C-alpha cells in the first residue's frame, strides 16, 4: 500500500513540474539611434522553431517557451 501511494505522489509531482516549465518571452525592439520602435522585426530563439514579429510599437511576445 505504501509503495503504491509513494508512486502516485512521485508521478503527480513530476506531472506538475512538466506543466510548469513553459513560459513566455516579452520584449520591445527600438532603433539604437532614434529610439523609434522597429515594426515587423523578426525575433527568434536560436535552436528552436519559436519566434515572433514585432507589432506597431516594436513589441513582441513568444509563448510556450
Order of alpha helices (4+ residues) and beta strands (2+ residues): alpha-beta-beta-beta-beta
